[in-house]
Amino acid sequence: MIETRTFGTYKKTLDYLNDRIGKGKLIFEEDIHNALGLEIRTINNACKANTNLTFSKLRNSMYVQKALYFYHEEKLIEKEIAEKLGFVFLSSFCNFFKRNTGVNLKDYEYKKDKPDTDLSI
């Protein structure tokens, strides 16, 4: 269910993430705070009201989805995916992916037609 009072902030947050994930730089709370000029609490409240996820969980979910896209659709290797997502070390990316999905990238069962999380508006 979309919370109309916070939808504008959520949409700006989602647009910011969609524009930047996969461009070779990790996105931190401070980045979105500076870009949107909003307190992270406001951003978290908007994300939570519209997706039931905090900003960090929403961002991490989007990183996972982008990694899966790069791996299965563009056929990139893990090192290339890590670089595109902004991870300096391959091990950091591998740990991030496993922490957020419970499995390694190669072991993740990818369903192109049915994503785990549909974040489109």
C-alpha positions as CSV (number, residue, x, y, z in Angstrom):
1,M,0.0,0.0,0.0
2,I,1.4,3.4,-1.0
3,E,1.5,6.0,1.7
4,T,0.6,9.2,-0.2
5,R,1.9,11.6,2.5
6,T,5.4,10.2,2.1
7,F,5.3,9.0,-1.5
8,G,7.1,12.0,-2.9
9,T,10.1,11.4,-0.7
10,Y,10.1,7.7,-1.4
11,K,9.9,8.4,-5.2
12,K,12.9,10.8,-5.0
13,T,14.8,8.2,-3.0
14,L,14.0,5.4,-5.5
15,D,14.9,7.6,-8.4
16,Y,18.2,8.5,-6.8
17,L,19.1,4.8,-6.2
18,N,18.0,3.7,-9.6
19,D,20.1,6.4,-11.2
20,R,23.3,5.5,-9.3
21,I,23.4,1.8,-8.4
22,G,25.7,0.1,-10.9
23,K,27.7,3.2,-11.7
24,G,30.9,2.2,-9.8
25,K,30.2,4.0,-6.4
26,L,28.6,2.7,-3.3
27,I,25.8,4.8,-2.0
28,F,25.7,5.7,1.7
29,E,23.1,7.5,3.8
30,E,25.2,10.6,3.8
31,D,25.1,10.7,0.0
32,I,21.3,10.6,-0.2
33,H,21.0,13.1,2.6
34,N,23.2,15.5,0.8
35,A,21.6,14.9,-2.6
36,L,18.0,15.3,-1.5
37,G,18.5,17.7,1.4
38,L,16.4,15.6,3.7
39,E,17.2,14.0,7.0
40,I,17.8,10.3,6.9
41,R,15.0,9.8,9.4
42,T,12.6,11.4,6.9
43,I,13.9,9.2,4.1
44,N,13.7,6.1,6.3
45,N,10.1,6.9,7.3
46,A,9.1,7.4,3.7
47,C,10.8,4.1,2.6
48,K,9.2,2.2,5.6
49,A,5.7,3.7,4.9
50,N,5.8,2.6,1.2
51,T,7.8,-0.6,1.2
52,N,8.1,-1.7,4.9
53,L,11.9,-1.5,4.4
54,T,14.3,1.0,5.8
55,F,16.5,3.0,3.4
56,S,19.4,0.7,4.0
57,K,17.4,-2.5,3.4
58,L,15.8,-1.0,0.3
59,R,19.3,0.0,-1.0
60,N,20.7,-3.4,-0.3
61,S,17.8,-5.1,-2.0
62,M,18.4,-3.0,-5.1
63,Y,22.1,-3.8,-5.0
64,V,21.2,-7.6,-4.9
65,Q,18.8,-7.2,-7.8
66,K,21.4,-5.3,-9.9
67,A,24.0,-7.9,-9.1
68,L,21.7,-10.6,-10.3
69,Y,20.9,-8.7,-13.4
70,F,24.6,-8.2,-14.2
71,Y,25.4,-11.9,-13.5
72,H,22.5,-13.5,-15.3
73,E,21.6,-11.0,-18.1
74,E,24.9,-9.4,-18.9
75,K,27.0,-12.5,-18.0
76,L,29.5,-10.6,-16.0
77,I,31.9,-12.3,-13.6
78,E,31.8,-11.5,-9.8
79,K,34.8,-9.2,-10.0
80,E,33.2,-7.1,-12.7
81,I,29.9,-7.0,-10.8
82,A,31.7,-5.9,-7.6
83,E,33.5,-3.1,-9.5
84,K,30.2,-1.9,-11.2
85,L,28.5,-1.8,-7.8
86,G,31.3,0.1,-6.2
87,F,32.9,-2.5,-4.0
88,V,36.7,-2.1,-3.8
89,F,37.3,-5.7,-2.8
90,L,35.7,-8.8,-4.3
91,S,35.5,-10.3,-0.9
92,S,33.4,-7.4,0.4
93,F,30.9,-7.9,-2.4
94,C,30.7,-11.6,-1.8
95,N,30.2,-11.1,1.9
96,F,27.5,-8.5,1.2
97,F,25.7,-10.7,-1.2
98,K,25.7,-13.7,1.1
99,R,24.7,-11.6,4.1
100,N,21.7,-10.2,2.2
101,T,20.5,-13.4,0.5
102,G,21.9,-16.3,2.5
103,V,23.7,-17.8,-0.5
104,N,26.6,-17.1,-2.9
105,L,25.8,-15.3,-6.1
106,K,26.5,-18.4,-8.2
107,D,24.1,-20.5,-6.0
108,Y,21.3,-17.9,-6.1
109,E,18.2,-19.2,-7.9
110,Y,17.4,-16.4,-10.3
111,K,13.8,-16.1,-11.6
112,K,13.8,-13.5,-14.4
113,D,10.0,-13.3,-14.6
114,K,9.4,-13.3,-10.8
115,P,11.8,-11.0,-8.9
116,D,11.9,-11.4,-5.2
117,T,11.2,-7.7,-4.7
118,D,9.4,-5.6,-7.2
119,L,10.5,-2.0,-6.4
120,S,9.0,-0.4,-9.5
121,I,6.3,2.2,-9.1
